[in-house]
Each structure stands twice: as structure tokens, then as C-alpha cells.
């Protein structure tokens, strides 16, 4: 738009645009062909683009995994987004086009280019960064608007640091889920110390993490993980369920029975910090199905 107002010719605009974007586009194309196209999604909790985007708006200000509070922070983010566009429009700044594309349009048209079902907050991390930059414009405008604006912008910054401090404290307390502690707990309380047996509700995630920690902590000690396709009649001794970090650490239940009638009971929960790692819910076999 600026180039058109400055009466650039169409070929001139094309040439200027090519000079700016040819190198980064070439880099992205090369990165796609040598790396990105080989990536595979191992699995996870399905979340739509819209739900993932709404969660990103909620997490832009931080805060605990409390639904009513996330609705509050989501509303503040939407208000800040609208206020930022309004301020840029009032200033006749063309930056609103960039922010609209980076924060709203590009993230929400993701489904046009891919058809996956996993759209976590981290997938929108670029949009979140630019959203915070736009918040900075709004706070700057408030600060310069007068005495009341200075108070409001100062109060907002204090609130922002407070609720993010909550998340930092949670990270220091829970880390990425205390997986090592969970593994030690299962090994120490295993009835059969010769071979510790495991199963999981999501094979890819749980088996991958379990194998890494077992190798680092237990070395060559015998262990067996049974995936869903090779679930034994007598069942494993331990079954691990997992929960997403952007949700509260609520186990799926206190007890369950597998397809062969083996009973399992929840014995420990290992929560993780918000947006970091996964919650682990540890179930121990309490009864075995007898063969008929």
C-alpha cells in the first residue's frame, strides 16, 4: 500500500518484494525438502485450530490451569487485540496489516494447508509473540494518555508479572512432570523385581519417554513394555495414563479393568507445570484374570 501511494510501478513493486522475500522463501523451501517433510506426528490429544487458538489467547497472559480464569485472560487478550488494531488505525499506521496477518489470519488458515488434529499452544507461539508486542503498543498508548493511563498500564504490568509468577513457581515445583520420580516409585514398589512390566494408554508418548528414562536411570535392568497390540492376558503390573499440561491434572478414574479382566487402581499422580511436559497417572495391578 505504501509503495502504491508513492507511485511505484507494478514491476517495481514486484521487484522490491522479490528482493525482500526471495532469500527467506528459498531458505524455507530448502528446510522443507531436507527436514520438515519428514516429520511425523506420533500422537496426542486432539485439539482443533479454533480451540488451540483460544487457548493461546488465554495463555498470552499466563495464569494457572483454572477454566474461569482462562476465560478471563482470553477476554482480556481479545480486548487488547481489538484495542491495538484501533490504535494503529487511529494513527493511520499500516502496521495493523502486519499484525492482523501474523496474529489472526495466518494462524486461523492453518487448516487450509494441513489436516491434522493436534493444534497445541506451541503451534501458535509466533502469533503469541506478536500479540504481546501489540499489547506493548496498547500499554504505551495508555501510558502517554495521562495520569489515569499511567495507573492502568502500571496495574496491568503488575498483574501480568503476578500471574506469570504463578506459572514460574509451578514450573519450579513440578518441572516437566517428575518422570524420574515416577519411574523410581514404580520400580521400588514392583512385586516382581526380576522384570518390571509396563503398559500405557498412549503407546507412542509413554513408551518413548519411559524408554529414555529407563535407559538413563536403570541401564541394562530387565523391563518390558506391552503396547496395545501385544497386551498380555495377565496384563502388565503398571499402566500409565497421561494428561495434557494445558489441562488440570485430573486422572481418568480411580480404577479400571483391561480387556482381559485385570483390575488396576490409581496409586500416584505426578503433575507437570502448565505448558510443559505431561501429567502422569500411575495405575497398579490389583487383581489378575484367572485362565479358564
C-alpha atoms as one frame of an Amber mdcrd trajectory, in Angstrom:
protein
   0.000   0.000   0.000   2.819   2.387   0.858   4.541   1.632  -2.443   1.321
   2.301  -4.335   0.888   5.649  -2.596   4.458   6.517  -3.527   3.509   5.764
  -7.131   5.770   2.756  -7.647   5.051   0.891 -10.852   3.709  -2.664 -10.657
   7.001  -4.134 -11.961   8.833  -2.003  -9.403   6.664  -3.336  -6.578   7.212
  -6.915  -7.751  10.953  -6.371  -7.918  11.084  -4.737  -4.465   9.022  -7.550
  -2.971  11.204 -10.206  -4.602  14.337  -8.524  -3.269  12.926  -8.645   0.265
  11.434 -12.131   0.310  13.292 -14.338  -2.178  16.070 -15.296   0.251  13.791
 -16.236   3.192  11.399 -18.152   0.912  14.326 -20.054  -0.597  15.562 -20.931
   2.897  12.114 -22.167   3.984  11.740 -24.218   0.803  15.129 -25.839   1.361
  14.300 -26.512   5.017  11.055 -28.163   3.971  12.691 -30.508   1.477  15.586
 -31.558   3.722  13.796 -31.728   7.075  10.195 -30.635   7.618   8.560 -33.007
   5.121   9.998 -35.977   7.044   8.417 -35.006  10.366   5.725 -37.340  11.667
   3.115 -36.807  14.374   3.373 -39.614  16.909   0.064 -38.863  18.591  -1.529
 -36.718  21.251  -4.793 -35.268  22.483  -6.831 -33.906  19.525  -7.492 -30.165
  19.671  -8.975 -28.109  16.859  -7.409 -24.991  15.356 -10.059 -22.783  16.970
  -9.662 -24.360  20.417  -5.874 -24.180  20.157  -6.080 -20.526  19.139  -8.441
 -19.715  22.008  -6.059 -21.438  24.422  -3.217 -19.312  23.015  -5.201 -16.136
  23.703  -5.814 -17.339  27.259  -2.163 -18.262  27.858  -0.862 -14.977  26.421
  -1.197 -13.513  29.907  -0.236 -16.685  31.788  -2.067 -17.948  34.843  -2.965
 -21.318  36.358  -4.985 -24.129  34.750  -8.289 -22.755  36.055 -11.100 -22.610
  33.444 -12.827 -19.454  34.723  -9.533 -17.584  34.975  -8.542 -18.638  31.456
 -11.851 -17.295  30.156 -10.970 -14.008  31.887  -7.467 -13.821  30.383  -8.845
 -14.825  26.977 -11.311 -11.915  27.120  -8.511  -9.513  28.093  -6.408 -10.754
  25.167  -9.269 -10.199  22.715  -9.856  -6.712  24.139  -6.148  -5.902  23.855
  -6.075  -7.204  20.287  -9.026  -5.037  19.254  -7.612  -2.013  21.112  -4.277
  -2.469  19.360  -5.892  -2.509  15.921  -7.967   0.543  16.837  -4.896   2.494
  17.978  -2.948   1.625  14.828  -5.917   2.581  12.662  -6.287   5.892  14.528
  -2.593   6.607  13.958  -3.061   5.701  10.275  -0.281   3.168  10.667  -0.019
   0.370   8.141   1.351  -1.935  10.826  -2.177  -3.141  11.512  -1.987  -5.177
   8.289   1.112  -6.998   9.517  -0.296  -7.636  12.993  -3.633  -8.813  11.579
  -1.857 -11.298   9.334   0.628 -12.526  11.954  -1.806 -12.809  14.875  -5.154
 -13.689  13.282  -5.169 -14.622   9.600  -2.146 -16.909   9.226  -2.833 -18.996
  12.376  -6.509 -19.478  11.581  -5.996 -20.509   7.947  -3.683 -23.300   9.101
  -6.336 -25.890   8.245  -6.131 -24.894   4.571  -2.571 -26.261   4.395  -2.746
 -29.221   6.782  -5.431 -31.555   8.041  -4.057 -32.705  11.386  -5.987 -32.786
  14.643  -3.242 -31.571  17.009  -3.050 -27.782  17.351  -1.353 -27.049  20.651
  -0.492 -23.616  22.038   3.133 -24.056  20.972   1.958 -24.187  17.353   0.824
 -20.572  17.727   3.952 -19.338  19.537   4.819 -16.863  16.736   1.331 -15.345
  16.847   1.562 -15.153  20.640   4.838 -13.238  20.433   3.402 -10.632  18.084
   0.264 -10.407  20.234   2.441  -9.410  23.193   4.181  -6.811  21.005   0.783
  -5.378  20.134  -0.100  -5.322  23.839   3.038  -3.243  24.309   1.715  -0.692
  21.821  -1.553  -0.508  23.737   0.230  -0.056  27.078   2.487   2.613  25.555
  -0.559   4.486  24.300  -2.201   4.236  27.734   0.941   5.424  29.491   1.159
   8.511  27.278  -2.562   9.298  27.521  -2.410  10.815  31.007  -2.304  10.121
  34.726  -5.099   7.523  34.650  -3.457   5.751  31.729  -0.181   5.500  33.640
  -2.001   3.871  36.566  -3.866   1.419  34.324  -0.766   0.410  32.361   1.222
   0.004  35.580  -1.532  -2.117  37.138  -1.686  -4.291  34.024   2.079  -4.892
  34.083   1.889  -5.783  37.783  -0.967  -8.218  37.077   0.957  -9.724  34.168
   4.042 -10.339  36.307   1.950 -11.745  39.158   0.036 -14.352  37.164   3.159
 -15.336  35.216   4.986 -15.637  38.514   2.364 -18.260  39.393   3.424 -20.285
  36.343   7.124 -19.885  37.109   6.524 -21.109  40.672   4.615 -24.097  39.262
   7.498 -24.857  36.891   9.994 -24.753  39.749   7.757 -27.037  41.814   6.692
 -29.627  39.232   9.220 -29.261  36.420   8.247 -31.314  33.385   6.376 -33.936
  35.350   8.862 -35.671  37.701   9.154 -38.636  35.341  12.299 -39.883  37.101
  10.479 -39.848  40.430   7.544 -41.731  38.902   9.861 -44.371  37.470  11.646
 -44.847  40.802   8.277 -45.188  42.540   7.151 -47.981  40.192  10.466 -49.849
  40.407  10.619 -49.661  44.209   7.045 -50.904  44.575   7.110 -53.573  41.873
   6.051 -57.014  43.102   8.281 -58.758  40.574  11.742 -57.226  40.852  13.201
 -59.520  38.188  11.316 -57.890  35.285   9.242 -54.732  35.712   6.335 -54.636
  33.247   4.567 -51.549  31.919   1.679 -50.555  29.689   0.247 -47.211  28.676
  -2.884 -45.573  27.407  -0.928 -43.826  24.594   1.885 -46.038  23.327   3.979
 -43.539  21.385   4.258 -40.842  24.039   4.531 -43.060  27.095   6.807 -45.738
  25.652   9.161 -43.152  24.147   9.609 -41.215  27.409   9.694 -44.368  29.535
  12.395 -45.937  27.350  14.574 -42.817  27.575  14.391 -42.546  31.358  14.767
 -46.299  31.860  17.925 -46.342  29.748  19.394 -43.357  31.595  18.452 -44.500
  35.107  18.288 -48.308  35.071  20.803 -49.251  32.422  20.522 -52.939  31.497
  17.982 -53.862  34.175  15.234 -56.051  32.614  11.918 -54.366  31.809   9.063
 -54.937  29.370   6.604 -52.513  27.797   3.451 -54.023  26.273   1.803 -51.956
  23.561  -1.898 -52.223  22.773  -1.376 -54.807  20.022   0.651 -57.124  22.261
  -1.209 -56.760  25.544  -0.692 -59.990  27.568  -3.529 -61.990  29.077  -2.221
 -61.411  32.605  -1.614 -57.703  31.912   1.412 -55.593  32.909   1.978 -54.687
  36.539   1.917 -50.922  35.879  -0.225 -48.903  33.495   0.494 -45.219  32.844
  -2.100 -42.717  31.696  -1.109 -39.203  30.675  -2.814 -35.814  30.611  -2.050
 -32.627  28.696  -0.235 -29.887  30.596  -2.744 -27.237  29.486  -5.421 -29.068
  31.463  -5.794 -29.718  35.168  -4.143 -32.942  36.449  -7.370 -34.912  36.791
  -6.997 -38.710  36.380  -9.486 -40.556  34.139 -10.712 -42.555  37.142  -9.647
 -44.327  40.325  -9.890 -47.833  38.871 -10.256 -49.580  35.538 -10.316 -53.096
  34.103  -8.471 -54.104  30.938  -9.907 -56.227  28.133  -8.854 -59.441  29.895
 -10.458 -58.554  33.213  -7.308 -57.468  35.066  -8.030 -54.768  37.642  -5.886
 -51.659  38.111  -6.055 -48.941  40.758  -4.721 -45.367  40.746  -1.827 -45.116
  43.220   0.016 -41.887  42.341  -0.357 -38.728  40.291   2.686 -36.848  39.023
   1.549 -33.431  37.749   3.570 -31.181  35.484   3.830 -27.430  35.134   1.456
 -25.689  32.690   2.516 -25.916  29.037   5.480 -28.118  29.954   5.577 -31.903
  29.773   2.570 -34.094  30.598   0.798 -35.288  33.734   1.348 -38.961  34.592
  -1.267 -41.077  36.388   0.139 -44.356  37.707  -2.110 -47.422  37.988  -1.046
 -50.623  39.740  -2.487 -54.070  39.042  -4.623 -55.202  41.963  -6.116 -58.384
  40.552  -5.462 -60.751  37.665  -7.940 -62.640  35.494  -7.631 -66.378  36.058
  -7.443 -68.615  32.978 -10.494 -70.777  32.452
